[in-house]
Amino acid sequence: MTSSGVDRYLGSERPLRRNYRVVVALFGAALAVFGFLGIGKGAPLFTSDGATVWGLSTNGALACLSVVVGGLLVISAIAAIMPTGTVYLLGGLFLLSGLLNLILMNTQWNVFAFRMPNVLFSFAAGLALLFVGTYGREPKSEELDSATEDRIQHRIEELEPLAEAEHAMAEGEASPEQERMVLRDAEERARHERAEAYRRDAELPGQRSGVDQRRDMDKGGHPV
């Protein structure tokens, strides 16, 4: 069974591709290194006038936060446990952080010592993570969970006798029971097709279709 035939049984939340996980791991490692360098600068925990690392301003709080987030990104990417939803969330948080700190940049509430380069970096990182979350999803696996496999196998087993009966009828070797089975299936299909035709006809008020005309002729009338 191909993946296209079973896509409807699979969820949409999928892990990142391996190469995109590498990108996330490298980004997390760089973020963690940035944090460690900021801690090494000895900047106060909360100050609006922090130290400079790689052209970005940082203080103790931002440095510690960078180490934590960077470490989580590296661990999640290496362990292949990062779903696309998490990447979307991180991308959105980076964008929100850039916007919020842009507003607070020249106020006393600038607790992460943001400057314009920090804001631009947050926007760029957020957009990059959103891109990774959108295009870096692992293709849907052809492996189904056991419950879905059991349901499909059960349905196949139900249809096997009918398929054998239809083959036997085509070969002219069908038993009376097989003939009755095929006839019952044909009647069921015909009832379903008539019900579907009536349903479609009911959705077109004011328009008489071939179904109406056949219904009138079944009653002994003439098509209008």
C-alpha positions as CSV (number, residue, x, y, z in Angstrom):
1,M,0.0,0.0,0.0
2,T,1.4,3.4,-1.0
3,S,1.5,6.4,1.2
4,S,-0.9,8.3,-1.0
5,G,-3.6,5.7,-0.3
6,V,-3.2,6.0,3.5
7,D,-2.4,9.7,4.0
8,R,-5.9,10.3,5.4
9,Y,-5.1,8.0,8.3
10,L,-2.0,9.9,9.3
11,G,-1.7,13.0,11.5
12,S,-0.3,16.3,10.2
13,E,2.1,16.9,13.1
14,R,5.3,15.4,11.9
15,P,9.0,15.7,13.0
16,L,11.6,17.8,11.2
17,R,13.7,16.4,8.4
18,R,17.2,15.4,9.4
19,N,18.9,18.2,7.5
20,Y,16.6,20.8,9.0
21,R,17.2,19.3,12.5
22,V,20.9,20.0,11.8
23,V,20.1,23.6,11.0
24,V,18.1,23.9,14.2
25,A,20.9,22.3,16.2
26,L,23.5,24.6,14.8
27,F,21.3,27.6,15.6
28,G,20.8,26.4,19.1
29,A,24.5,25.8,19.6
30,A,25.3,29.3,18.4
31,L,22.6,30.7,20.7
32,A,24.1,28.8,23.7
33,V,27.6,30.0,22.9
34,F,26.3,33.5,22.7
35,G,24.8,33.0,26.1
36,F,28.0,31.6,27.7
37,L,30.0,34.5,26.2
38,G,27.6,36.9,27.7
39,I,27.8,35.3,31.1
40,G,31.6,35.4,30.8
41,K,31.4,39.2,30.3
42,G,30.0,39.5,33.8
43,A,27.1,41.8,32.9
44,P,24.5,42.4,35.6
45,L,21.4,40.2,35.6
46,F,18.9,43.0,34.7
47,T,20.4,46.1,33.1
48,S,19.5,48.1,30.1
49,D,23.2,48.8,29.4
50,G,24.7,45.4,28.8
51,A,27.9,43.9,27.3
52,T,28.4,43.3,23.6
53,V,28.9,39.9,22.1
54,W,29.1,39.3,18.3
55,G,27.7,42.8,17.8
56,L,24.6,42.1,20.0
57,S,23.9,43.6,23.3
58,T,23.3,41.2,26.3
59,N,23.0,41.2,30.0
60,G,22.9,38.4,32.6
61,A,19.2,37.6,32.0
62,L,19.5,37.5,28.2
63,A,22.7,35.4,28.4
64,C,21.1,32.8,30.8
65,L,17.9,32.7,28.6
66,S,20.0,32.2,25.5
67,V,21.9,29.2,27.1
68,V,18.6,27.6,28.2
69,V,16.8,28.0,24.8
70,G,19.9,27.1,22.8
71,G,20.5,24.0,24.9
72,L,16.9,22.9,24.5
73,L,17.1,23.4,20.7
74,V,20.3,21.3,20.5
75,I,18.9,18.5,22.6
76,S,15.6,18.4,20.8
77,A,17.2,18.4,17.4
78,I,19.7,15.7,18.2
79,A,17.1,13.5,19.9
80,A,14.7,14.0,16.9
81,I,11.9,14.9,19.3
82,M,11.1,18.3,17.9
83,P,7.8,18.5,16.0
84,T,7.0,21.2,13.6
85,G,4.5,22.8,16.0
86,T,7.4,23.5,18.4
87,V,9.4,25.2,15.7
88,Y,6.4,27.3,14.8
89,L,6.0,28.3,18.4
90,L,9.7,29.3,18.8
91,G,9.6,31.3,15.5
92,G,6.5,33.2,16.8
93,L,8.2,33.8,20.2
94,F,11.3,35.3,18.5
95,L,9.1,37.6,16.4
96,L,7.1,38.6,19.4
97,S,10.3,39.2,21.4
98,G,11.7,41.4,18.7
99,L,8.5,43.5,18.5
100,L,8.0,43.8,22.2
101,N,11.7,44.7,22.9
102,L,11.6,47.2,20.0
103,I,8.8,49.0,21.9
104,L,10.6,48.8,25.3
105,M,14.1,49.4,23.9
106,N,14.5,53.0,25.2
107,T,12.6,52.6,28.4
108,Q,13.4,51.4,31.9
109,W,11.6,48.1,31.1
110,N,14.3,47.0,28.7
111,V,15.3,44.2,31.0
112,F,17.2,42.2,28.3
113,A,19.4,45.2,27.2
114,F,18.1,45.0,23.6
115,R,19.4,47.3,21.0
116,M,18.4,47.5,17.3
117,P,20.8,44.7,16.2
118,N,19.1,42.4,18.8
119,V,15.7,43.4,17.4
120,L,16.8,42.6,13.8
121,F,18.3,39.3,14.9
122,S,15.1,38.3,16.6
123,F,13.0,39.1,13.5
124,A,15.5,37.2,11.3
125,A,15.6,34.2,13.6
126,G,11.8,34.1,14.0
127,L,11.3,34.1,10.2
128,A,13.9,31.5,9.7
129,L,12.3,29.2,12.3
130,L,8.9,29.7,10.7
131,F,10.4,28.7,7.3
132,V,12.0,25.6,8.8
133,G,8.7,24.7,10.4
134,T,6.8,25.1,7.1
135,Y,9.2,23.4,4.7
136,G,11.2,21.1,7.0
137,R,8.5,18.6,7.9
138,E,9.4,14.9,7.6
139,P,7.4,13.2,4.8
140,K,4.5,11.2,6.0
141,S,5.7,7.7,6.8
142,E,4.3,4.7,5.0
143,E,4.2,2.9,8.3
144,L,0.8,3.0,10.0
145,D,0.1,2.6,13.6
146,S,-1.0,-0.9,14.6
147,A,-4.6,0.1,15.2
148,T,-4.9,1.5,11.7
149,E,-3.2,-1.5,10.2
150,D,-5.6,-3.8,12.0
151,R,-8.6,-1.8,10.7
152,I,-7.3,-2.0,7.1
153,Q,-6.4,-5.7,7.3
154,H,-9.9,-6.4,8.8
155,R,-11.5,-4.6,5.9
156,I,-9.4,-6.5,3.3
157,E,-10.4,-9.8,4.9
158,E,-14.1,-8.8,4.7
159,L,-13.8,-8.0,1.0
160,E,-11.7,-11.1,0.0
161,P,-14.8,-13.5,-0.2
162,L,-16.6,-11.0,-2.5
163,A,-13.6,-10.7,-4.7
164,E,-13.3,-14.4,-5.0
165,A,-17.0,-14.7,-5.7
166,E,-16.8,-12.1,-8.5
167,H,-13.8,-13.9,-10.0
168,A,-15.6,-17.2,-9.9
169,M,-18.7,-15.7,-11.6
170,A,-16.5,-14.3,-14.3
171,E,-15.0,-17.7,-14.9
172,G,-18.4,-19.4,-14.8
173,E,-17.5,-21.5,-11.8
174,A,-19.4,-19.7,-9.0
175,S,-21.3,-21.7,-6.4
176,P,-24.9,-20.7,-5.6
177,E,-23.7,-19.0,-2.4
178,Q,-21.2,-17.0,-4.4
179,E,-23.8,-16.0,-6.9
180,R,-26.1,-14.8,-4.1
181,M,-23.2,-12.9,-2.5
182,V,-22.5,-11.0,-5.8
183,L,-26.1,-10.3,-6.4
184,R,-26.6,-8.9,-2.9
185,D,-23.5,-6.7,-3.4
186,A,-24.8,-5.5,-6.7
187,E,-28.2,-4.7,-5.2
188,E,-26.6,-2.8,-2.4
189,R,-24.4,-0.8,-4.8
190,A,-27.5,0.0,-6.9
191,R,-29.4,1.2,-3.8
192,H,-26.5,3.4,-2.9
193,E,-26.2,4.9,-6.4
194,R,-30.0,5.6,-6.5
195,A,-29.8,7.3,-3.0
196,E,-26.9,9.3,-4.1
197,A,-28.7,10.3,-7.3
198,Y,-31.8,11.4,-5.4
199,R,-29.6,13.4,-3.0
200,R,-27.9,15.2,-5.8
201,D,-31.3,15.8,-7.4
202,A,-32.7,17.3,-4.2
203,E,-29.9,19.8,-4.1
204,L,-31.1,21.3,-7.4
205,P,-34.6,22.8,-6.6
206,G,-36.7,23.8,-9.6
207,Q,-34.7,21.6,-12.0
208,R,-36.1,18.3,-13.1
209,S,-33.4,15.8,-13.8
210,G,-33.3,12.4,-15.4
211,V,-33.9,11.0,-12.0
212,D,-37.3,12.7,-11.8
213,Q,-38.2,11.6,-15.3
214,R,-37.3,8.0,-14.5
215,R,-39.4,8.2,-11.3
216,D,-42.4,9.5,-13.3
217,M,-42.0,6.7,-15.8
218,D,-41.8,4.1,-13.0
219,K,-45.2,5.4,-11.9
220,G,-46.7,4.9,-15.3
221,G,-46.5,8.6,-16.3
222,H,-44.7,10.5,-18.9
223,P,-41.6,12.6,-18.5
224,V,-42.4,16.3,-18.3
